[in-house]
Amino acid sequence: MAAPNDEEGAVGPGCHHSSTAMLDVPFLPFCAFLGTLGLLCVAMVGTWCQHWRGGFSLDGSSRTFNWHPVLMVTGLVVLYGAAALVYRIPNTWSGPKLPWKVLHSSLALGAFILTVLGLVAVFRFHNSQGTPNMYSLHSWMGLATVLLFSCQWVAGFGAFLLPWAPTWLRACYKPIHVFFGSTILMLSVASCMSGINEKLFFSLKNGTMQYKLLPAEAVFANTLGLLILIFGVLVVAALARPSWKRPDGDSPDSRQ
């Protein structure tokens, strides 16, 4: 017990409080920054597909495929991250909890719908072009993420929104729900990053546009991947921050 006290004395309590104060960022400015970053990710993936990949269509061509990255980044990363942070908003810490539950599940459902549409786009493109489905690590990881996401939503709906779910079940499942929420987000980020890299390898392979020569499209898409990673890491960090967690009170609204 003496060693930790000696070490703390060597560092000094003033330095400890100073470093803590530096990391004490208010949630709302952080949330505004995170929202801006998420919108930037969506805008960049849309710009990439429009400017370098030919735009969008529903004819089964490569322009149909372009809906896939846009919908996946928007739904599986940005909208899902927003759903995960609903209970970190200070306004949710008082009053009835049911409206926030509905908002949380609605955002997650919206993310799931966009994700399914993104899968439809890529499968339609593969089928129209005669390309095999589900052969790459990116596709395996992405489908596993979507399946896990769907199980998470159904289990969360049953445990937290249905009125006949017992309190003991909610208490037991809550840490599991929170853990898999962060896990699914990081799997989503990994799937998006691997998909960006895979698309660049397939597309930039001739003449002066080779990926290894780092053309403008490669720089742009690589930057997009890094921003998606930063977004995911910041969301997970916000979820893990103790001071931003909703207090667990034994109030009637927690037993709705």
C-alpha positions in Angstrom: 0.0 0.0 0.0 3.0 2.3 0.5 4.2 2.3 -3.1 1.0 3.9 -4.6 1.1 6.6 -2.0 4.8 7.3 -2.6 4.2 7.5 -6.3 1.2 9.8 -5.9 3.3 12.1 -3.7 6.1 12.1 -6.3 3.7 13.2 -9.0 1.9 15.6 -6.8 -1.9 16.0 -6.4 -1.8 19.3 -8.3 -0.6 17.6 -11.5 -3.2 14.9 -11.1 -6.1 17.5 -10.8 -4.6 19.5 -13.6 -4.5 16.6 -16.0 -8.1 15.6 -15.0 -9.3 19.1 -15.7 -7.7 19.1 -19.1 -9.6 15.9 -20.0 -12.9 17.2 -18.6 -14.6 18.2 -21.9 -18.3 19.1 -21.6 -20.5 16.6 -23.4 -22.5 18.9 -25.6 -19.5 20.6 -27.4 -18.0 17.1 -27.8 -21.3 15.9 -29.2 -21.4 18.8 -31.6 -17.8 18.1 -32.8 -18.7 14.4 -33.2 -21.8 15.2 -35.2 -19.8 17.5 -37.5 -17.2 14.7 -37.9 -20.0 12.2 -38.7 -21.5 14.5 -41.3 -18.1 15.0 -42.8 -17.6 11.3 -43.2 -21.0 11.0 -45.0 -20.2 13.9 -47.2 -16.8 12.5 -48.1 -18.0 9.0 -49.0 -20.7 10.6 -51.1 -18.1 12.9 -52.8 -15.8 9.9 -53.4 -18.5 7.9 -55.1 -19.8 10.8 -57.1 -16.6 12.4 -58.2 -14.3 9.4 -58.8 -16.6 6.4 -59.1 -19.2 7.8 -61.5 -22.2 8.6 -59.3 -25.3 6.6 -58.5 -28.0 4.6 -60.2 -30.2 1.5 -59.8 -29.3 -0.3 -63.0 -27.0 -2.9 -61.5 -23.8 -1.3 -62.8 -20.9 0.0 -60.7 -23.0 3.1 -60.0 -25.4 0.8 -58.2 -22.5 -0.5 -56.1 -21.8 3.1 -55.0 -24.9 3.1 -52.9 -23.2 0.5 -50.7 -20.4 2.5 -49.1 -22.7 5.6 -48.7 -25.4 3.6 -47.0 -23.0 1.6 -44.8 -21.1 4.6 -43.5 -24.3 6.6 -42.9 -26.2 3.8 -41.2 -23.7 1.3 -39.7 -21.3 4.0 -38.4 -22.7 7.5 -38.1 -26.4 6.8 -37.3 -25.5 3.8 -35.1 -23.0 5.9 -33.2 -25.7 8.6 -32.7 -28.1 5.9 -31.3 -25.4 4.7 -29.0 -24.9 8.2 -27.5 -28.6 9.0 -26.8 -28.3 8.1 -23.1 -25.2 10.2 -22.7 -27.3 13.4 -23.3 -27.8 15.1 -19.9 -31.5 15.8 -20.7 -32.1 12.1 -20.6 -31.0 11.7 -17.0 -34.3 13.1 -15.6 -37.9 12.5 -16.4 -39.5 9.6 -18.1 -37.1 7.2 -19.8 -39.5 5.7 -22.3 -39.3 8.5 -24.9 -35.5 8.2 -25.0 -35.8 4.4 -25.3 -38.0 4.9 -28.3 -35.5 7.4 -29.8 -32.6 5.1 -29.2 -34.3 2.1 -30.8 -35.7 4.2 -33.7 -32.2 5.5 -34.6 -30.8 2.0 -34.4 -33.7 0.7 -36.6 -33.0 3.5 -39.1 -29.4 2.5 -39.2 -30.4 -1.1 -39.7 -32.7 -0.2 -42.6 -29.9 1.7 -44.3 -27.5 -1.1 -43.8 -29.9 -3.7 -45.4 -30.3 -1.4 -48.4 -26.6 -1.2 -48.6 -26.4 -4.9 -48.7 -29.1 -5.1 -51.4 -27.0 -2.7 -53.5 -23.8 -4.7 -53.4 -25.6 -8.0 -54.0 -27.5 -6.6 -56.9 -24.3 -5.3 -58.4 -22.4 -8.6 -57.9 -25.3 -10.6 -59.4 -25.7 -8.4 -62.4 -21.9 -8.5 -63.1 -21.5 -12.3 -62.4 -19.3 -11.6 -59.4 -19.3 -14.2 -56.6 -20.8 -13.0 -53.3 -19.2 -13.4 -49.9 -15.7 -14.4 -50.9 -13.6 -11.7 -49.2 -12.7 -11.0 -45.6 -14.5 -7.7 -45.9 -17.7 -9.4 -46.9 -17.5 -11.9 -44.1 -16.8 -9.3 -41.5 -19.6 -7.0 -42.8 -22.2 -9.7 -42.9 -21.2 -10.9 -39.4 -21.6 -7.3 -38.2 -25.0 -6.9 -39.7 -26.2 -10.3 -38.2 -24.9 -9.3 -34.8 -26.5 -5.9 -35.2 -29.9 -7.5 -35.9 -29.7 -9.8 -32.9 -28.7 -6.8 -30.7 -31.7 -4.8 -31.8 -34.2 -7.6 -31.4 -32.8 -8.5 -28.0 -32.8 -4.9 -26.9 -36.3 -4.4 -28.0 -37.5 -7.4 -26.1 -35.6 -6.6 -22.9 -36.1 -2.8 -22.6 -39.2 -1.8 -24.6 -41.7 -4.7 -24.1 -43.6 -4.0 -20.9 -43.7 -7.6 -19.7 -39.9 -8.0 -19.6 -38.9 -8.6 -15.9 -36.6 -6.2 -14.1 -34.1 -8.9 -13.3 -33.8 -9.7 -17.1 -33.1 -6.1 -17.9 -30.5 -5.8 -15.1 -28.7 -9.0 -16.3 -28.8 -8.1 -20.0 -27.9 -4.4 -19.8 -24.1 -4.8 -19.5 -24.2 -7.4 -22.3 -26.2 -4.9 -24.5 -23.7 -2.1 -23.7 -20.7 -4.3 -24.5 -22.0 -5.6 -27.8 -23.1 -2.0 -28.7 -19.5 -0.9 -28.6 -18.3 -4.1 -30.2 -20.7 -3.8 -33.2 -19.6 -0.2 -33.7 -15.9 -1.1 -33.9 -16.7 -4.0 -36.2 -18.6 -1.6 -38.4 -15.6 0.7 -38.5 -13.3 -2.2 -39.4 -15.7 -3.3 -42.1 -15.9 0.1 -43.6 -12.1 0.6 -43.6 -11.4 -2.8 -45.1 -14.1 -2.1 -47.7 -12.5 1.2 -48.7 -9.1 -0.4 -49.0 -10.6 -3.3 -51.1 -12.3 -0.9 -53.4 -9.2 1.1 -54.0 -7.2 -2.0 -54.8 -9.8 -3.2 -57.3 -10.2 0.3 -58.9 -6.7 1.7 -59.0 -4.7 -0.9 -60.8 -3.9 0.4 -64.3 -1.5 3.0 -65.7 -0.7 6.1 -63.6 -3.7 5.4 -61.4 -2.1 2.5 -59.5 -2.8 2.6 -55.8 0.9 2.4 -54.9 1.4 5.7 -56.7 -1.1 7.3 -54.3 -3.3 9.3 -56.7 -5.7 11.9 -55.4 -8.5 9.4 -55.1 -6.4 7.2 -52.9 -5.4 10.1 -50.6 -9.0 11.2 -50.3 -10.3 7.7 -49.6 -7.5 6.9 -47.1 -8.4 10.1 -45.3 -12.0 9.1 -45.2 -11.0 5.8 -43.6 -9.0 7.6 -40.9 -11.9 9.9 -40.1 -14.3 6.9 -39.8 -11.8 5.3 -37.4 -11.5 8.5 -35.3 -15.3 8.8 -35.2 -15.7 5.3 -33.9 -12.9 5.6 -31.3 -14.5 8.9 -30.0 -17.9 7.3 -29.7 -16.5 4.3 -27.8 -14.5 6.7 -25.6 -17.7 8.7 -24.8 -19.5 5.5 -23.9 -16.8 4.5 -21.6 -16.5 7.9 -19.8 -18.0 7.4 -16.3 -19.1 11.1 -15.8 -21.2 10.9 -19.0 -23.2 7.8 -18.1 -26.8 8.1 -17.0 -27.2 7.5 -13.3 -28.8 4.2 -12.5 -31.6 5.3 -10.2 -34.4 3.0 -8.9 -37.1 5.3 -10.2 -40.4 4.2 -11.6 -39.4 5.3 -15.2 -36.5 2.8 -15.1 -39.1 0.0 -14.6 -41.4 1.1 -17.5 
